[in-house]
Amino acid sequence: METADWMSLIALAMVAVLVVPGALRRNRGTAVRNAAIWLGLIVALVWGYERFGPF
């Protein structure tokens, strides 16, 4: 990874540290459920792309 990639990753982690606790505190039950749904959807899309190749 180049230096710019690492800096972008660190900046993303810093934003997540600031935003995620407030979001989880605001809507405790639905945020975890929605995150699990989105994660499952992303995993399914990646699996489909890996399985069936570029379209």
CHARMM internal coordinates of N, CA and C (Angstrom, degrees):
IC EDIT
DIST 1 N 1 CA 1.4529
DIST 1 CA 1 C 1.5193
ANGL 1 N 1 CA 1 C 109.67
DIST 1 C 2 N 1.2862
ANGL 1 CA 1 C 2 N 113.68
DIHE 1 N 1 CA 1 C 2 N 144.06
DIST 2 N 2 CA 1.4525
ANGL 1 C 2 N 2 CA 118.33
DIHE 1 CA 1 C 2 N 2 CA 178.22
DIST 2 CA 2 C 1.5205
ANGL 2 N 2 CA 2 C 109.92
DIHE 1 C 2 N 2 CA 2 C -84.38
DIST 2 C 3 N 1.3099
ANGL 2 CA 2 C 3 N 116.32
DIHE 2 N 2 CA 2 C 3 N 169.27
DIST 3 N 3 CA 1.4559
ANGL 2 C 3 N 3 CA 121.61
DIHE 2 CA 2 C 3 N 3 CA -178.64
DIST 3 CA 3 C 1.5210
ANGL 3 N 3 CA 3 C 111.35
DIHE 2 C 3 N 3 CA 3 C -60.95
DIST 3 C 4 N 1.3240
ANGL 3 CA 3 C 4 N 117.37
DIHE 3 N 3 CA 3 C 4 N -39.39
DIST 4 N 4 CA 1.4630
ANGL 3 C 4 N 4 CA 120.92
DIHE 3 CA 3 C 4 N 4 CA -179.69
DIST 4 CA 4 C 1.5235
ANGL 4 N 4 CA 4 C 110.63
DIHE 3 C 4 N 4 CA 4 C -63.78
DIST 4 C 5 N 1.3370
ANGL 4 CA 4 C 5 N 117.29
DIHE 4 N 4 CA 4 C 5 N -37.76
DIST 5 N 5 CA 1.4630
ANGL 4 C 5 N 5 CA 120.84
DIHE 4 CA 4 C 5 N 5 CA 178.45
DIST 5 CA 5 C 1.5217
ANGL 5 N 5 CA 5 C 111.14
DIHE 4 C 5 N 5 CA 5 C -63.75
DIST 5 C 6 N 1.3341
ANGL 5 CA 5 C 6 N 116.51
DIHE 5 N 5 CA 5 C 6 N -43.80
DIST 6 N 6 CA 1.4573
ANGL 5 C 6 N 6 CA 120.29
DIHE 5 CA 5 C 6 N 6 CA 179.54
DIST 6 CA 6 C 1.5189
ANGL 6 N 6 CA 6 C 111.32
DIHE 5 C 6 N 6 CA 6 C -64.18
DIST 6 C 7 N 1.3366
ANGL 6 CA 6 C 7 N 116.31
DIHE 6 N 6 CA 6 C 7 N -40.36
DIST 7 N 7 CA 1.4616
ANGL 6 C 7 N 7 CA 120.07
DIHE 6 CA 6 C 7 N 7 CA 179.95
DIST 7 CA 7 C 1.5324
ANGL 7 N 7 CA 7 C 110.76
DIHE 6 C 7 N 7 CA 7 C -65.68
DIST 7 C 8 N 1.3086
ANGL 7 CA 7 C 8 N 117.47
DIHE 7 N 7 CA 7 C 8 N -38.47
DIST 8 N 8 CA 1.4661
ANGL 7 C 8 N 8 CA 121.21
DIHE 7 CA 7 C 8 N 8 CA 177.09
DIST 8 CA 8 C 1.5228
ANGL 8 N 8 CA 8 C 110.76
DIHE 7 C 8 N 8 CA 8 C -65.28
DIST 8 C 9 N 1.3193
ANGL 8 CA 8 C 9 N 116.27
DIHE 8 N 8 CA 8 C 9 N -40.75
DIST 9 N 9 CA 1.4607
ANGL 8 C 9 N 9 CA 120.56
DIHE 8 CA 8 C 9 N 9 CA 178.73
DIST 9 CA 9 C 1.5244
ANGL 9 N 9 CA 9 C 111.09
DIHE 8 C 9 N 9 CA 9 C -65.21
DIST 9 C 10 N 1.3130
ANGL 9 CA 9 C 10 N 117.26
DIHE 9 N 9 CA 9 C 10 N -41.48
DIST 10 N 10 CA 1.4656
ANGL 9 C 10 N 10 CA 121.37
DIHE 9 CA 9 C 10 N 10 CA 178.10
DIST 10 CA 10 C 1.5273
ANGL 10 N 10 CA 10 C 110.52
DIHE 9 C 10 N 10 CA 10 C -65.69
DIST 10 C 11 N 1.3267
ANGL 10 CA 10 C 11 N 117.51
DIHE 10 N 10 CA 10 C 11 N -41.32
DIST 11 N 11 CA 1.4675
ANGL 10 C 11 N 11 CA 120.97
DIHE 10 CA 10 C 11 N 11 CA 178.79
DIST 11 CA 11 C 1.5257
ANGL 11 N 11 CA 11 C 110.69
DIHE 10 C 11 N 11 CA 11 C -64.07
DIST 11 C 12 N 1.3227
ANGL 11 CA 11 C 12 N 117.80
DIHE 11 N 11 CA 11 C 12 N -40.23
DIST 12 N 12 CA 1.4574
ANGL 11 C 12 N 12 CA 121.45
DIHE 11 CA 11 C 12 N 12 CA 178.11
DIST 12 CA 12 C 1.5268
ANGL 12 N 12 CA 12 C 110.90
DIHE 11 C 12 N 12 CA 12 C -64.46
DIST 12 C 13 N 1.3207
ANGL 12 CA 12 C 13 N 116.90
DIHE 12 N 12 CA 12 C 13 N -41.40
DIST 13 N 13 CA 1.4632
ANGL 12 C 13 N 13 CA 120.76
DIHE 12 CA 12 C 13 N 13 CA 177.93
DIST 13 CA 13 C 1.5265
ANGL 13 N 13 CA 13 C 111.18
DIHE 12 C 13 N 13 CA 13 C -64.32
DIST 13 C 14 N 1.3253
ANGL 13 CA 13 C 14 N 117.42
DIHE 13 N 13 CA 13 C 14 N -39.25
DIST 14 N 14 CA 1.4623
ANGL 13 C 14 N 14 CA 120.16
DIHE 13 CA 13 C 14 N 14 CA 179.21
DIST 14 CA 14 C 1.5249
ANGL 14 N 14 CA 14 C 111.46
DIHE 13 C 14 N 14 CA 14 C -65.58
DIST 14 C 15 N 1.3113
ANGL 14 CA 14 C 15 N 117.59
DIHE 14 N 14 CA 14 C 15 N -40.51
DIST 15 N 15 CA 1.4679
ANGL 14 C 15 N 15 CA 121.09
DIHE 14 CA 14 C 15 N 15 CA 177.10
DIST 15 CA 15 C 1.5228
ANGL 15 N 15 CA 15 C 109.96
DIHE 14 C 15 N 15 CA 15 C -65.05
DIST 15 C 16 N 1.3284
ANGL 15 CA 15 C 16 N 116.91
DIHE 15 N 15 CA 15 C 16 N -41.09
DIST 16 N 16 CA 1.4626
ANGL 15 C 16 N 16 CA 120.24
DIHE 15 CA 15 C 16 N 16 CA 179.23
DIST 16 CA 16 C 1.5236
ANGL 16 N 16 CA 16 C 110.98
DIHE 15 C 16 N 16 CA 16 C -63.05
DIST 16 C 17 N 1.3295
ANGL 16 CA 16 C 17 N 117.19
DIHE 16 N 16 CA 16 C 17 N -39.26
DIST 17 N 17 CA 1.4678
ANGL 16 C 17 N 17 CA 120.66
DIHE 16 CA 16 C 17 N 17 CA 179.19
DIST 17 CA 17 C 1.5249
ANGL 17 N 17 CA 17 C 110.30
DIHE 16 C 17 N 17 CA 17 C -63.21
DIST 17 C 18 N 1.3130
ANGL 17 CA 17 C 18 N 117.53
DIHE 17 N 17 CA 17 C 18 N -34.00
DIST 18 N 18 CA 1.4590
ANGL 17 C 18 N 18 CA 120.72
DIHE 17 CA 17 C 18 N 18 CA 179.72
DIST 18 CA 18 C 1.5236
ANGL 18 N 18 CA 18 C 113.09
DIHE 17 C 18 N 18 CA 18 C -79.74
DIST 18 C 19 N 1.3227
ANGL 18 CA 18 C 19 N 118.61
DIHE 18 N 18 CA 18 C 19 N -35.96
DIST 19 N 19 CA 1.4585
ANGL 18 C 19 N 19 CA 122.11
DIHE 18 CA 18 C 19 N 19 CA -171.42
DIST 19 CA 19 C 1.5236
ANGL 19 N 19 CA 19 C 113.43
DIHE 18 C 19 N 19 CA 19 C -91.35
DIST 19 C 20 N 1.3166
ANGL 19 CA 19 C 20 N 117.86
DIHE 19 N 19 CA 19 C 20 N -41.88
DIST 20 N 20 CA 1.4684
ANGL 19 C 20 N 20 CA 121.62
DIHE 19 CA 19 C 20 N 20 CA -171.85
DIST 20 CA 20 C 1.5316
ANGL 20 N 20 CA 20 C 113.55
DIHE 19 C 20 N 20 CA 20 C -60.23
DIST 20 C 21 N 1.3293
ANGL 20 CA 20 C 21 N 121.17
DIHE 20 N 20 CA 20 C 21 N -46.10
DIST 21 N 21 CA 1.4678
ANGL 20 C 21 N 21 CA 118.54
DIHE 20 CA 20 C 21 N 21 CA -179.44
DIST 21 CA 21 C 1.5360
ANGL 21 N 21 CA 21 C 113.66
DIHE 20 C 21 N 21 CA 21 C -60.22
DIST 21 C 22 N 1.3194
ANGL 21 CA 21 C 22 N 116.79
DIHE 21 N 21 CA 21 C 22 N -39.20
DIST 22 N 22 CA 1.4637
ANGL 21 C 22 N 22 CA 119.39
DIHE 21 CA 21 C 22 N 22 CA 177.75
DIST 22 CA 22 C 1.5153
ANGL 22 N 22 CA 22 C 112.42
DIHE 21 C 22 N 22 CA 22 C -66.92
DIST 22 C 23 N 1.3154
ANGL 22 CA 22 C 23 N 116.77
DIHE 22 N 22 CA 22 C 23 N -39.90
DIST 23 N 23 CA 1.4648
ANGL 22 C 23 N 23 CA 120.31
DIHE 22 CA 22 C 23 N 23 CA 178.91
DIST 23 CA 23 C 1.5182
ANGL 23 N 23 CA 23 C 111.30
DIHE 22 C 23 N 23 CA 23 C -65.96
DIST 23 C 24 N 1.3237
ANGL 23 CA 23 C 24 N 117.12
DIHE 23 N 23 CA 23 C 24 N -40.20
DIST 24 N 24 CA 1.4636
ANGL 23 C 24 N 24 CA 119.54
DIHE 23 CA 23 C 24 N 24 CA 179.17
DIST 24 CA 24 C 1.5225
ANGL 24 N 24 CA 24 C 112.14
DIHE 23 C 24 N 24 CA 24 C -69.78
DIST 24 C 25 N 1.3178
ANGL 24 CA 24 C 25 N 117.28
DIHE 24 N 24 CA 24 C 25 N -35.08
DIST 25 N 25 CA 1.4550
ANGL 24 C 25 N 25 CA 120.54
DIHE 24 CA 24 C 25 N 25 CA 179.28
DIST 25 CA 25 C 1.5272
ANGL 25 N 25 CA 25 C 111.07
DIHE 24 C 25 N 25 CA 25 C -70.50
DIST 25 C 26 N 1.3291
ANGL 25 CA 25 C 26 N 116.38
DIHE 25 N 25 CA 25 C 26 N -34.08
DIST 26 N 26 CA 1.4624
ANGL 25 C 26 N 26 CA 120.83
DIHE 25 CA 25 C 26 N 26 CA -176.16
DIST 26 CA 26 C 1.5232
ANGL 26 N 26 CA 26 C 111.96
DIHE 25 C 26 N 26 CA 26 C -68.51
DIST 26 C 27 N 1.3064
ANGL 26 CA 26 C 27 N 117.77
DIHE 26 N 26 CA 26 C 27 N -48.48
DIST 27 N 27 CA 1.4752
ANGL 26 C 27 N 27 CA 121.12
DIHE 26 CA 26 C 27 N 27 CA -179.98
DIST 27 CA 27 C 1.5215
ANGL 27 N 27 CA 27 C 108.54
DIHE 26 C 27 N 27 CA 27 C -134.61
DIST 27 C 28 N 1.2895
ANGL 27 CA 27 C 28 N 114.39
DIHE 27 N 27 CA 27 C 28 N 83.47
DIST 28 N 28 CA 1.4587
ANGL 27 C 28 N 28 CA 122.32
DIHE 27 CA 27 C 28 N 28 CA -170.51
DIST 28 CA 28 C 1.5265
ANGL 28 N 28 CA 28 C 113.35
DIHE 27 C 28 N 28 CA 28 C -61.30
DIST 28 C 29 N 1.3026
ANGL 28 CA 28 C 29 N 119.24
DIHE 28 N 28 CA 28 C 29 N -49.29
DIST 29 N 29 CA 1.4577
ANGL 28 C 29 N 29 CA 120.66
DIHE 28 CA 28 C 29 N 29 CA -174.10
DIST 29 CA 29 C 1.5111
ANGL 29 N 29 CA 29 C 114.01
DIHE 28 C 29 N 29 CA 29 C -76.33
DIST 29 C 30 N 1.3234
ANGL 29 CA 29 C 30 N 117.03
DIHE 29 N 29 CA 29 C 30 N -39.52
DIST 30 N 30 CA 1.4590
ANGL 29 C 30 N 30 CA 118.75
DIHE 29 CA 29 C 30 N 30 CA -174.06
DIST 30 CA 30 C 1.5202
ANGL 30 N 30 CA 30 C 112.88
DIHE 29 C 30 N 30 CA 30 C -80.57
DIST 30 C 31 N 1.3140
ANGL 30 CA 30 C 31 N 118.68
DIHE 30 N 30 CA 30 C 31 N -28.21
DIST 31 N 31 CA 1.4631
ANGL 30 C 31 N 31 CA 120.29
DIHE 30 CA 30 C 31 N 31 CA -177.39
DIST 31 CA 31 C 1.5287
ANGL 31 N 31 CA 31 C 111.05
DIHE 30 C 31 N 31 CA 31 C -65.82
DIST 31 C 32 N 1.2976
ANGL 31 CA 31 C 32 N 117.54
DIHE 31 N 31 CA 31 C 32 N -43.13
DIST 32 N 32 CA 1.4699
ANGL 31 C 32 N 32 CA 120.58
DIHE 31 CA 31 C 32 N 32 CA -179.29
DIST 32 CA 32 C 1.5244
ANGL 32 N 32 CA 32 C 109.78
DIHE 31 C 32 N 32 CA 32 C -66.87
DIST 32 C 33 N 1.3244
ANGL 32 CA 32 C 33 N 116.21
DIHE 32 N 32 CA 32 C 33 N -41.30
DIST 33 N 33 CA 1.4623
ANGL 32 C 33 N 33 CA 120.32
DIHE 32 CA 32 C 33 N 33 CA 178.97
DIST 33 CA 33 C 1.5236
ANGL 33 N 33 CA 33 C 110.75
DIHE 32 C 33 N 33 CA 33 C -63.28
DIST 33 C 34 N 1.3238
ANGL 33 CA 33 C 34 N 116.91
DIHE 33 N 33 CA 33 C 34 N -46.10
DIST 34 N 34 CA 1.4664
ANGL 33 C 34 N 34 CA 120.40
DIHE 33 CA 33 C 34 N 34 CA -179.88
DIST 34 CA 34 C 1.5216
ANGL 34 N 34 CA 34 C 111.57
DIHE 33 C 34 N 34 CA 34 C -64.90
DIST 34 C 35 N 1.3331
ANGL 34 CA 34 C 35 N 117.26
DIHE 34 N 34 CA 34 C 35 N -39.09
DIST 35 N 35 CA 1.4606
ANGL 34 C 35 N 35 CA 120.55
DIHE 34 CA 34 C 35 N 35 CA 177.60
DIST 35 CA 35 C 1.5296
ANGL 35 N 35 CA 35 C 110.27
DIHE 34 C 35 N 35 CA 35 C -62.74
DIST 35 C 36 N 1.3148
ANGL 35 CA 35 C 36 N 117.73
DIHE 35 N 35 CA 35 C 36 N -40.27
DIST 36 N 36 CA 1.4605
ANGL 35 C 36 N 36 CA 121.12
DIHE 35 CA 35 C 36 N 36 CA 179.06
DIST 36 CA 36 C 1.5265
ANGL 36 N 36 CA 36 C 110.91
DIHE 35 C 36 N 36 CA 36 C -66.42
DIST 36 C 37 N 1.3238
ANGL 36 CA 36 C 37 N 117.02
DIHE 36 N 36 CA 36 C 37 N -38.76
DIST 37 N 37 CA 1.4675
ANGL 36 C 37 N 37 CA 120.56
DIHE 36 CA 36 C 37 N 37 CA 178.48
DIST 37 CA 37 C 1.5234
ANGL 37 N 37 CA 37 C 110.50
DIHE 36 C 37 N 37 CA 37 C -65.13
DIST 37 C 38 N 1.3384
ANGL 37 CA 37 C 38 N 117.38
DIHE 37 N 37 CA 37 C 38 N -46.29
DIST 38 N 38 CA 1.4587
ANGL 37 C 38 N 38 CA 120.97
DIHE 37 CA 37 C 38 N 38 CA 179.67
DIST 38 CA 38 C 1.5237
ANGL 38 N 38 CA 38 C 111.42
DIHE 37 C 38 N 38 CA 38 C -64.45
DIST 38 C 39 N 1.3244
ANGL 38 CA 38 C 39 N 116.78
DIHE 38 N 38 CA 38 C 39 N -41.04
DIST 39 N 39 CA 1.4604
ANGL 38 C 39 N 39 CA 120.08
DIHE 38 CA 38 C 39 N 39 CA 178.42
DIST 39 CA 39 C 1.5254
ANGL 39 N 39 CA 39 C 111.05
DIHE 38 C 39 N 39 CA 39 C -62.41
DIST 39 C 40 N 1.3265
ANGL 39 CA 39 C 40 N 116.20
DIHE 39 N 39 CA 39 C 40 N -43.14
DIST 40 N 40 CA 1.4627
ANGL 39 C 40 N 40 CA 120.15
DIHE 39 CA 39 C 40 N 40 CA 177.14
DIST 40 CA 40 C 1.5149
ANGL 40 N 40 CA 40 C 112.29
DIHE 39 C 40 N 40 CA 40 C -62.66
DIST 40 C 41 N 1.3270
ANGL 40 CA 40 C 41 N 117.08
DIHE 40 N 40 CA 40 C 41 N -39.74
DIST 41 N 41 CA 1.4592
ANGL 40 C 41 N 41 CA 121.21
DIHE 40 CA 40 C 41 N 41 CA 178.84
DIST 41 CA 41 C 1.5283
ANGL 41 N 41 CA 41 C 111.21
DIHE 40 C 41 N 41 CA 41 C -65.34
DIST 41 C 42 N 1.3156
ANGL 41 CA 41 C 42 N 116.38
DIHE 41 N 41 CA 41 C 42 N -42.89
DIST 42 N 42 CA 1.4672
ANGL 41 C 42 N 42 CA 120.34
DIHE 41 CA 41 C 42 N 42 CA 179.15
DIST 42 CA 42 C 1.5232
ANGL 42 N 42 CA 42 C 110.76
DIHE 41 C 42 N 42 CA 42 C -65.01
DIST 42 C 43 N 1.3231
ANGL 42 CA 42 C 43 N 116.85
DIHE 42 N 42 CA 42 C 43 N -42.54
DIST 43 N 43 CA 1.4728
ANGL 42 C 43 N 43 CA 120.56
DIHE 42 CA 42 C 43 N 43 CA 178.31
DIST 43 CA 43 C 1.5222
ANGL 43 N 43 CA 43 C 110.33
DIHE 42 C 43 N 43 CA 43 C -62.27
DIST 43 C 44 N 1.3340
ANGL 43 CA 43 C 44 N 117.32
DIHE 43 N 43 CA 43 C 44 N -41.09
DIST 44 N 44 CA 1.4691
ANGL 43 C 44 N 44 CA 120.67
DIHE 43 CA 43 C 44 N 44 CA 179.15
DIST 44 CA 44 C 1.5261
ANGL 44 N 44 CA 44 C 111.02
DIHE 43 C 44 N 44 CA 44 C -64.58
DIST 44 C 45 N 1.3280
ANGL 44 CA 44 C 45 N 117.29
DIHE 44 N 44 CA 44 C 45 N -41.02
DIST 45 N 45 CA 1.4634
ANGL 44 C 45 N 45 CA 120.01
DIHE 44 CA 44 C 45 N 45 CA 178.78
DIST 45 CA 45 C 1.5198
ANGL 45 N 45 CA 45 C 111.78
DIHE 44 C 45 N 45 CA 45 C -65.87
DIST 45 C 46 N 1.3236
ANGL 45 CA 45 C 46 N 117.03
DIHE 45 N 45 CA 45 C 46 N -42.35
DIST 46 N 46 CA 1.4710
ANGL 45 C 46 N 46 CA 120.42
DIHE 45 CA 45 C 46 N 46 CA 178.64
DIST 46 CA 46 C 1.5186
ANGL 46 N 46 CA 46 C 110.22
DIHE 45 C 46 N 46 CA 46 C -65.03
DIST 46 C 47 N 1.3300
ANGL 46 CA 46 C 47 N 116.89
DIHE 46 N 46 CA 46 C 47 N -42.09
DIST 47 N 47 CA 1.4617
ANGL 46 C 47 N 47 CA 119.96
DIHE 46 CA 46 C 47 N 47 CA 178.33
DIST 47 CA 47 C 1.5225
ANGL 47 N 47 CA 47 C 110.97
DIHE 46 C 47 N 47 CA 47 C -62.16
DIST 47 C 48 N 1.3298
ANGL 47 CA 47 C 48 N 116.81
DIHE 47 N 47 CA 47 C 48 N -43.53
DIST 48 N 48 CA 1.4612
ANGL 47 C 48 N 48 CA 120.63
DIHE 47 CA 47 C 48 N 48 CA 179.12
DIST 48 CA 48 C 1.5134
ANGL 48 N 48 CA 48 C 112.04
DIHE 47 C 48 N 48 CA 48 C -62.36
DIST 48 C 49 N 1.3180
ANGL 48 CA 48 C 49 N 116.82
DIHE 48 N 48 CA 48 C 49 N -40.19
DIST 49 N 49 CA 1.4616
ANGL 48 C 49 N 49 CA 120.50
DIHE 48 CA 48 C 49 N 49 CA 178.70
DIST 49 CA 49 C 1.5221
ANGL 49 N 49 CA 49 C 110.88
DIHE 48 C 49 N 49 CA 49 C -67.79
DIST 49 C 50 N 1.3369
ANGL 49 CA 49 C 50 N 116.53
DIHE 49 N 49 CA 49 C 50 N -41.49
DIST 50 N 50 CA 1.4657
ANGL 49 C 50 N 50 CA 120.50
DIHE 49 CA 49 C 50 N 50 CA 178.53
DIST 50 CA 50 C 1.5325
ANGL 50 N 50 CA 50 C 110.50
DIHE 49 C 50 N 50 CA 50 C -65.41
DIST 50 C 51 N 1.3050
ANGL 50 CA 50 C 51 N 117.23
DIHE 50 N 50 CA 50 C 51 N -39.29
DIST 51 N 51 CA 1.4588
ANGL 50 C 51 N 51 CA 122.32
DIHE 50 CA 50 C 51 N 51 CA -174.75
DIST 51 CA 51 C 1.5317
ANGL 51 N 51 CA 51 C 112.10
DIHE 50 C 51 N 51 CA 51 C -72.78
DIST 51 C 52 N 1.3431
ANGL 51 CA 51 C 52 N 116.07
DIHE 51 N 51 CA 51 C 52 N -45.96
DIST 52 N 52 CA 1.4510
ANGL 51 C 52 N 52 CA 119.97
DIHE 51 CA 51 C 52 N 52 CA -172.06
DIST 52 CA 52 C 1.5285
ANGL 52 N 52 CA 52 C 113.70
DIHE 51 C 52 N 52 CA 52 C -103.58
DIST 52 C 53 N 1.3190
ANGL 52 CA 52 C 53 N 118.18
DIHE 52 N 52 CA 52 C 53 N -2.86
DIST 53 N 53 CA 1.4546
ANGL 52 C 53 N 53 CA 122.03
DIHE 52 CA 52 C 53 N 53 CA 173.66
DIST 53 CA 53 C 1.5136
ANGL 53 N 53 CA 53 C 113.99
DIHE 52 C 53 N 53 CA 53 C 77.23
DIST 53 C 54 N 1.3223
ANGL 53 CA 53 C 54 N 115.21
DIHE 53 N 53 CA 53 C 54 N -179.87
DIST 54 N 54 CA 1.4699
ANGL 53 C 54 N 54 CA 119.75
DIHE 53 CA 53 C 54 N 54 CA 179.30
DIST 54 CA 54 C 1.5229
ANGL 54 N 54 CA 54 C 110.80
DIHE 53 C 54 N 54 CA 54 C -65.21
DIST 54 C 55 N 1.2997
ANGL 54 CA 54 C 55 N 115.65
DIHE 54 N 54 CA 54 C 55 N 141.97
DIST 55 N 55 CA 1.4702
ANGL 54 C 55 N 55 CA 120.08
DIHE 54 CA 54 C 55 N 55 CA -174.86
DIST 55 CA 55 C 1.4991
ANGL 55 N 55 CA 55 C 110.97
DIHE 54 C 55 N 55 CA 55 C -94.64
END
COOR INIT
IC SEED 1 N 1 CA 1 C
IC BUILD
